[in-house]
């Protein structure tokens, strides 16, 4: 088991390096290939109507006049050891891990990402608990009683949830629970300040996300359980006199968990990289909203930092899924 985890960890590190190289190439090499000059790249880091001297200074300070592979080396070095930016009269040091420095708001990207990460983490984890529990329970009940009233009701709700976009369900939740019946708070409160108010504020966003994702988990669980409950080992477990609850949970559900674990890992990884629509609808100052601000302001370091952070979470989630595979099915460790 330990050797399996080490192999997967090493592969994850290599994948992160590949992702960082591809991401860097998209932002710095691809524009060169389509005809964009170093001056035009440098102009994206400055405000409106910059002078030629400002463009030349930024181009030199960021190394945009150097070969792309040298720029990539400086970028990786900045993540590991930090970087120093010469702003003319002043010098700014960006501590490791340095994901870049925004010359438009004069702030390092990494501290801003870490300050917003708890909000995105709170949103993703809370919604994940709701959609995982509700989706799996609905799927198991539907599979044990196919074509029943409960089955049709759960699958009807699942079909409705997966069909409605977040900007509709989110705004509907705001209309009902913040204006029509003001039950929940409107302003985000950190967990460390007031846990009950923290949950009260995020609950509408959790429910909106859970309605969208639980539909997928309910259908996946139902499909997997219908297939698993007809297998020979299920009939053998029942013939041995095991209780039906044990047969369903320890044998049937465990065998049907593989696709659920896969989708859950990917969903969590993507959400931790920023739930853009959800955070925008509910005005949550998380990573997703930070990415939207970077795109709106054409602030390249912000966009690059969010992209790399999202890639890290996706790769880490896949690593965690591989470990859970090995725990759920010992045959995986030998493959």
C-alpha positions in Angstrom: 0.0 0.0 0.0 2.8 2.4 0.9 4.7 1.7 -2.4 1.4 2.3 -4.3 0.9 5.7 -2.6 4.5 6.6 -3.3 4.2 5.7 -7.0 1.0 7.7 -7.3 2.5 10.7 -5.5 5.6 10.8 -7.8 3.3 10.6 -10.8 1.2 13.5 -9.4 4.3 15.7 -9.0 5.4 15.0 -12.6 1.8 15.8 -13.7 1.9 19.1 -11.8 5.1 20.1 -13.6 3.6 19.2 -16.9 0.5 21.2 -16.1 2.6 24.2 -15.0 4.6 24.0 -18.2 1.5 23.8 -20.4 -0.2 26.6 -18.5 2.8 28.8 -18.8 3.0 28.1 -22.5 -0.6 29.1 -23.0 -0.1 32.4 -21.3 3.4 33.3 -22.6 4.3 31.1 -25.6 1.0 30.9 -27.5 0.6 34.7 -27.8 4.1 34.8 -29.3 3.2 32.2 -31.9 0.1 34.1 -33.0 2.1 37.3 -33.5 1.9 39.1 -30.1 5.1 41.0 -29.2 6.9 41.3 -25.9 5.7 44.9 -25.6 2.1 43.8 -26.0 2.6 41.1 -23.3 4.1 43.7 -20.9 1.3 46.1 -21.5 -1.2 43.6 -19.9 0.6 44.1 -16.6 0.1 47.9 -16.6 -2.9 50.2 -16.3 -4.4 52.1 -19.2 -2.3 54.4 -21.5 1.2 53.3 -20.3 4.2 55.2 -21.6 7.0 53.4 -23.6 9.3 53.7 -20.7 6.8 51.9 -18.4 6.4 49.1 -21.0 10.1 48.7 -21.4 10.7 48.6 -17.6 8.0 46.0 -17.1 9.3 43.9 -20.0 12.8 44.0 -18.5 11.7 43.3 -14.9 9.5 40.4 -15.9 12.1 39.0 -18.3 9.7 39.1 -21.2 12.6 40.0 -23.5 14.3 36.6 -22.6 13.7 33.2 -24.2 10.5 31.4 -23.0 12.4 28.6 -21.4 14.3 31.1 -19.3 11.1 32.8 -18.3 9.6 29.4 -17.3 12.7 28.7 -15.1 12.3 32.0 -13.3 8.6 31.3 -12.8 9.2 27.9 -11.2 12.1 29.3 -9.2 9.7 32.0 -7.9 7.2 29.4 -6.8 9.9 27.5 -4.9 12.2 30.3 -3.6 10.2 33.6 -4.2 10.9 36.4 -6.6 11.9 40.1 -6.5 10.3 42.7 -8.7 12.0 46.0 -9.5 9.3 48.7 -9.7 11.7 51.6 -10.4 11.9 53.6 -7.2 11.0 50.6 -5.1 11.6 46.9 -5.0 9.0 44.3 -4.0 9.8 40.9 -2.8 7.3 38.1 -3.4 7.7 35.4 -0.8 7.5 31.7 -1.8 5.3 30.3 -3.1 5.2 33.3 -5.5 2.4 32.8 -8.1 3.0 36.2 -9.5 2.6 39.9 -8.7 -0.3 42.0 -9.8 1.0 45.3 -11.1 -2.5 46.7 -11.4 -3.4 46.5 -7.7 0.2 46.1 -6.5 -0.4 42.9 -4.5 1.1 39.5 -4.6 -1.2 36.8 -6.0 -0.6 34.1 -3.4 -1.7 36.0 -0.3 -4.9 37.0 -2.0 -5.5 33.4 -3.0 -4.9 32.1 0.5 -7.2 34.7 2.0 -10.0 33.7 -0.3 -9.4 29.9 -0.1 -11.3 29.4 3.2 -14.5 30.8 1.6 -14.2 28.5 -1.4 -13.3 25.6 0.8 -16.3 26.3 3.0 -18.6 26.4 0.0 -17.2 23.2 -1.6 -17.0 21.0 1.5 -20.5 22.0 2.9 -22.1 21.4 -0.5 -20.2 18.2 -1.0 -21.5 16.7 2.3 -25.1 17.5 1.3 -24.9 16.2 -2.3 -23.0 13.1 -1.4 -25.3 12.0 1.4 -28.5 13.0 -0.3 -27.4 11.6 -3.7 -26.2 8.2 -2.4 -29.2 7.7 -0.1 -31.6 8.5 -2.9 -29.8 6.3 -5.4 -29.7 3.3 -2.9 -33.4 3.7 -2.1 -34.3 3.9 -5.8 -32.2 0.9 -6.7 -33.7 -1.3 -3.9 -37.3 -0.3 -5.0 -37.1 0.1 -8.7 -40.1 1.6 -10.5 -41.8 2.4 -7.2 -43.2 5.8 -6.2 -40.0 6.7 -4.3 -37.9 5.7 -7.3 -39.9 7.9 -9.7 -40.0 10.8 -7.2 -36.2 10.7 -6.5 -35.3 10.4 -10.2 -37.8 13.1 -11.0 -36.1 15.5 -8.6 -32.7 14.3 -9.9 -33.7 15.1 -13.4 -35.0 18.5 -12.4 -31.8 19.3 -10.4 -29.4 18.4 -13.2 -31.5 20.4 -15.8 -31.6 23.7 -13.9 -28.5 25.9 -14.2 -26.9 27.4 -11.1 -27.7 31.0 -12.0 -31.4 30.0 -11.9 -31.5 28.0 -8.7 -29.1 30.3 -7.0 -31.1 33.4 -7.7 -34.3 31.6 -6.8 -32.8 30.6 -3.4 -31.7 34.3 -2.9 -35.2 35.5 -3.8 -37.0 33.0 -1.5 -34.7 32.8 1.6 -33.0 36.2 1.7 -35.9 38.5 0.5 -39.2 36.7 0.6 -38.5 34.9 3.8 -35.3 36.4 5.3 -34.2 33.3 7.1 -30.5 33.3 6.1 -27.8 35.9 6.3 -26.5 37.9 3.3 -22.9 38.6 4.3 -20.3 35.9 4.7 -19.1 35.3 8.2 -15.9 33.3 8.8 -16.2 30.0 10.7 -13.7 31.1 13.3 -15.8 34.2 14.2 -19.3 32.6 14.4 -19.8 29.0 13.3 -23.6 29.1 13.4 -23.7 32.4 11.4 -21.2 30.9 9.0 -23.5 27.9 8.2 -26.5 30.2 8.1 -25.0 32.4 5.5 -23.7 29.5 3.3 -26.7 27.2 3.5 -28.6 28.6 0.4 -25.4 28.3 -1.7 -24.9 24.7 -0.3 -28.4 23.7 -1.2 -28.2 25.2 -4.7 -24.9 23.4 -5.4 -26.2 20.2 -3.8 -29.3 20.2 -6.0 -27.2 20.3 -9.1 -24.6 17.7 -8.1 -26.8 15.3 -6.0 -28.8 14.5 -9.2 -25.6 13.0 -10.8 -24.8 11.0 -7.7 -28.3 9.7 -7.3 -28.3 8.4 -10.9 -24.8 6.9 -10.6 -25.6 5.2 -7.4 -28.9 3.8 -8.7 -27.3 2.5 -11.8 -24.4 0.9 -9.9 -26.6 -0.6 -7.3 -29.0 -2.1 -9.8 -26.1 -3.9 -11.5 -24.4 -4.9 -8.3 -27.4 -6.3 -6.5 -27.8 -8.9 -9.2 -24.3 -10.3 -8.9 -23.5 -13.8 -7.6 -21.6 -12.6 -4.5 -24.8 -10.7 -3.3 -26.8 -13.9 -3.6 -24.1 -15.8 -1.7 -24.0 -13.1 1.1 -27.8 -13.5 1.5 -27.6 -17.3 1.4 -25.1 -17.1 4.3 -27.8 -15.5 6.4 -26.3 -11.9 6.5 -28.8 -9.1 7.4 -30.1 -7.2 4.4 -28.6 -4.0 5.8 -25.1 -5.6 5.8 -25.6 -7.0 2.3 -26.6 -3.6 1.0 -24.0 -1.4 2.7 -20.9 -3.7 3.1 -21.3 -5.6 -0.2 -23.6 -3.9 -2.6 -22.8 -0.3 -2.0 -19.1 -0.8 -1.6 -18.9 -2.5 -5.0 -20.8 0.4 -6.6 -18.6 3.1 -5.1 -15.9 3.2 -7.8 -17.6 5.6 -10.2 -18.9 7.7 -7.3 -15.4 8.1 -5.9 -14.1 9.1 -9.4 -16.8 11.8 -10.0 -16.6 13.0 -6.4 -12.8 13.6 -6.5 -13.1 15.5 -9.8 -16.0 17.6 -8.6 -14.2 18.6 -5.3 -11.0 19.4 -7.2 -12.8 21.6 -9.7 -14.9 23.4 -7.0 -11.8 24.1 -4.9 -10.3 25.8 -7.9 -13.2 28.2 -7.7 -17.0 27.9 -8.1 -17.2 30.8 -10.4 -21.0 31.0 -11.0 -22.0 30.1 -7.5 -19.6 32.7 -5.9 -20.7 35.3 -8.3 -24.5 34.7 -7.7 -24.1 34.7 -3.9 -21.5 37.4 -3.8 -19.0 35.2 -2.0 -15.4 36.7 -2.2 -13.8 33.3 -3.0 -11.3 32.2 -5.6 -14.0 32.0 -8.3 -14.9 35.6 -7.9 -11.2 36.5 -7.8 -10.8 34.8 -11.2 -13.7 36.7 -12.6 -12.1 40.0 -11.4 -8.8 39.0 -13.0 -10.5 38.3 -16.3 -12.5 41.5 -16.2 -9.4 43.6 -15.4 -7.2 41.6 -17.8 -4.9 41.0 -14.9 -2.7 38.1 -16.2 -1.0 37.2 -12.9 -4.3 36.7 -11.2 -5.6 34.4 -14.0 -2.4 32.5 -14.1 -2.4 32.0 -10.3 -6.0 30.8 -10.2 -5.3 28.4 -13.1 -2.3 26.8 -11.4 -4.1 26.5 -8.0 -7.1 24.9 -9.7 -4.8 22.5 -11.5 -3.1 21.6 -8.2 -6.5 20.8 -6.6 -7.6 18.6 -9.5 -4.3 16.7 -9.5 -4.4 16.3 -5.7 -8.1 15.1 -5.9 -7.1 12.5 -8.5 -4.3 11.3 -6.2 -6.7 11.0 -3.3 -9.1 9.1 -5.6 -6.3 6.6 -6.4 -5.7 6.1 -2.7 -9.4 5.6 -2.0 -9.5 3.1 -4.9 -6.8 1.0 -3.3 -8.6 1.1 0.1 -12.0 0.2 -1.5 -10.6 -2.5 -3.9 -7.3 -4.2 -2.9 -7.0 -5.5 -6.5 -6.1 -1.9 -7.6 -2.8 -2.0 -5.6 -1.5 -4.8 -7.8 -2.3 -3.2 -11.2 
